[in-house]
Amino acid sequence: MTDGFERLNHDEVVSIEPDTFKKLEIAKTFKVRDLITAIKEYISAEETIEVDLYTDGLSCEVLKFSAQGWVKGKVRLALEFCPDDPDSPLDEIYQIHQQLKQIDQETLW
């Protein structure tokens, strides 16, 4: 988790803004597996075994920048989540400091 993202479990629930996926038939709140299923339907991959799509992977070839030609392997889908940075405790301390300064200035008048 070097970039803050962590892979979501297929039964975890996600809630998104209603207009996020305009072309996918998916509810505003859904399980990760439901999004995978909606993507499969959208790309017409209903015959693909769902487990293969996000666990075992699907056989494919990839033309990678670091390789000299096509590399055979597998590809799979994953949904990852990165929580927003929580407010720093220093933000609250700064806010209290600012309020105290303002009170101090008001009492001087």
Residue, then its C-alpha position, 0 to 999 in steps of 0.5 A: m500500500t505504498d500509494g495509499f490504495e488498498r484492494l477492496n474485498h468483493d463483499e465490501v460496500v461502496s457508495i458513489e455519486p449517482d452520475t459517476f457511472k453513466k453507462l453502467e447499470i449499477a446502483k448508487t450503493f453496491k458491493v464490489r462484486d456488483l461493479i465487476t458484474a456491471i463491467k462484465e455486462y458492459i464489455s459483453a463478457e457475460e460468458t467469462i467466469e466471474v472468478d477468473l475476472y478478478t481472482d485467477g485472471l484472464s489469459c492475455e498478451v500485453l505489450k509492455f514498455s519494459a519488454q521487447g515485444w508481447v508478453k503472455g500472462k493474465v489480467r484481472l480487475a481489482l477495485e482499490f480504495c484510498p481514504d481521504d487524508p483526515d484533518s491534521p490534529l495541527d489544523e485544530i490546534y491552529q484554529i484554536h490558536q487563531q480563536l484565542k488571538q481574536i479573543d485576545q485582540e477583542t479584549l484589548w479594545 
